[in-house]
Amino acid sequence: MRINSKQFLPKALKTLTLAVTLGFISNAQAEFNIFACEPEYAALAKELAPDARIYSATTAMQDPHQVQARPSLIAKMRQADLAICAGADLEIGWLPMLQMKSANAKVRSTDQGLFFAAEQIDTVDQMKSVDRSMGDVHAKGNPHLHFDPKRLLGVAEALTQKLMQLDPDSTAQYQANLARFSQRWNDAIPRWEQKAKPLNGKKIIAYHSSFKYLFNWLGLEQVADLEPKPGIPPSSSHLASLLTRAKQGDILAIIIASYQSERGADWLGERADLPVIVLPMSVGGNEQSVDLFSLYDSAIDLLLAAK
């Protein structure tokens, strides 16, 4: 089963002055180009700089670890005033190539127009040292932090500071956008937590550590991985060991991301009589996930459907 202003001016002139001012701000932002490495940061940029031109290098149906430095991506990065990426080496395999080939000095340094979300908060699962034998692990911690609502709000605050640094003429607008987003976001958090209460303490098997922040927040326990090591597809022997674990009868579901292979999950789900839930990894991961708010709603609703 798959669950998928001046006082002496005449009123008309004051109105015209305001309209021209607002139009200038809007046009200024419209000339600001944002390159987002992942769709969740394109969505966050849309909340904070809705009049900017925003481009997402990837979709929720792509593995963000593995992206080709295509000519179209190089062209978009060449135009960028700001590049927003997850960081923690998630894009280490392709971002440096884009930076080099685009020859855009604006987005080569975090002192200028490069922004890494993971550098704004404390990531989970940081390691002092890693080697190839450990698989695809991140010494700087888990980069998929957008599923922790409080950490994401911290990223939004830091990103607003970066926007004001790069586009100071629009400072007031960026501050207003952040205040509006923060209010809506803080209002949504307790609603999500109340809705997800039945998931607290439940155990799941997942493909990767993609949803570690989500599981930690909601109190779900990932007791096993479909991957024998991060980045390594599930082998027959590993799946067999997972089947033995699943037969203990305490697993809620098997979780995979929208871009991950369903083959091993389906094999295990059929034999263990467990639902396979395909969670949207980011905005656009399914029809319901059109922005950050609906992304959270969709992920929680899908998990609850397995109960």
Long-range contacts (C-beta under 8 A, 24 or more apart in sequence): 1-269, 1-275, 1-276, 2-262, 2-266, 2-275, 2-276, 2-277, 2-278, 3-253, 3-275, 3-276, 3-277, 3-278, 3-302, 3-305, 3-306, 4-277, 4-278, 4-286, 4-302, 25-51, 25-169, 25-170, 25-173, 26-51, 28-167, 28-169, 28-170, 29-167, 29-170, 29-173, 32-81, 32-82, 32-166, 32-167, 32-170, 33-79, 33-80, 33-81, 33-82, 34-80, 34-81, 34-82, 34-83, 34-84, 35-76, 35-77, 35-79, 35-80, 35-82, 35-83, 35-84, 35-107, 36-83, 36-84, 36-85, 37-64, 37-83, 37-84, 37-85, 37-86, 37-90, 37-91, 37-95, 38-64, 38-85, 38-86, 38-90, 38-146, 38-282, 39-282, 39-283, 39-284, 40-146, 40-282, 40-283, 40-292, 40-295, 41-84, 41-85, 41-86, 41-117, 41-146, 42-84, 42-283, 43-282, 43-283, 43-291, 43-292, 43-295, 44-84, 44-146, 44-152, 44-155, 44-156, 44-159, 44-292, 45-84, 45-159, 46-291, 47-156, 47-177, 47-181, 47-291, 47-292, 48-156, 48-159, 48-160, 48-163, 48-174, 48-177, 48-178, 48-181, 49-163, 49-170, 49-174, 49-177, 50-177, 55-80, 57-98, 59-282, 59-284, 60-258, 60-259, 60-280, 60-281, 60-282, 60-283, 60-284, 60-285, 60-289, 61-258, 61-259, 61-284, 61-285, 62-259, 63-259, 63-260, 64-90, 64-91, 65-90, 65-93, 65-136, 65-231, 66-93, 66-94, 67-91, 67-93, 67-94, 68-94, 69-94, 69-97, 69-98, 69-101, 73-98, 74-98, 74-101, 74-102, 75-102, 77-102, 77-104, 77-107, 78-102, 78-103, 78-104, 79-104, 80-104, 80-106, 80-107, 80-113, 81-106, 81-107, 81-113, 81-166, 81-167, 82-106, 82-107, 82-113, 82-114, 82-115, 82-162, 82-163, 82-166, 83-107, 83-113, 83-114, 83-115, 84-115, 84-117, 84-159, 85-114, 85-115, 85-116, 85-117, 86-116, 86-117, 86-118, 86-143, 86-144, 86-145, 86-146, 87-116, 87-117, 87-118, 87-119, 87-140, 87-143, 88-116, 88-118, 88-123, 88-138, 88-140, 88-141, 88-142, 88-143, 89-138, 89-139, 89-140, 89-143, 90-118, 90-138, 90-143, 90-144, 112-166, 113-162, 113-166, 115-158, 115-159, 115-162, 117-143, 117-145, 117-146, 117-155, 117-159, 118-143, 118-145, 120-154, 120-155, 120-158, 120-159, 121-145, 121-151, 121-154, 121-155, 122-151, 124-212, 124-213, 124-216, 125-209, 125-212, 134-229, 134-230, 135-227, 135-229, 135-230, 135-231, 135-232, 136-229, 136-230, 136-231, 136-232, 137-230, 142-209, 142-212, 142-213, 144-209, 144-210, 144-211, 144-212, 144-213, 144-281, 145-213, 146-213, 146-282, 146-292, 147-211, 147-213, 147-214, 147-217, 147-296, 147-299, 148-213, 148-214, 148-216, 148-217, 149-185, 149-188, 149-189, 149-192, 149-217, 149-296, 150-189, 151-213, 152-185, 152-292, 153-182, 153-185, 153-186, 156-181, 156-182, 156-185, 157-182, 184-293, 185-293, 188-293, 188-296, 192-296, 192-297, 192-300, 193-218, 195-300, 195-304, 196-300, 196-303, 196-304, 198-304, 198-307, 199-252, 199-300, 199-303, 199-304, 199-307, 202-252, 202-307, 203-250, 203-251, 203-252, 204-251, 204-252, 204-253, 204-254, 204-255, 205-242, 205-245, 205-246, 205-251, 205-253, 205-254, 205-255, 205-268, 205-274, 206-254, 206-255, 206-256, 207-255, 207-256, 207-257, 207-260, 207-261, 207-264, 207-265, 208-257, 208-260, 210-257, 210-260, 210-281, 211-255, 211-257, 211-279, 211-299, 214-299, 218-300, 218-303, 220-252, 220-303, 222-255, 223-251, 226-254, 226-256, 226-264, 226-265, 226-268, 233-261, 233-264, 234-264, 239-264, 239-267, 239-268, 242-268, 243-268, 243-271, 243-272, 246-272, 246-274, 247-272, 252-303, 252-306, 252-307, 253-277, 253-303, 253-306, 255-279, 255-303, 257-281, 257-285, 258-282, 258-285, 258-286, 259-285, 275-305, 275-306, 277-302, 277-303, 277-305, 277-306, 278-302, 279-303
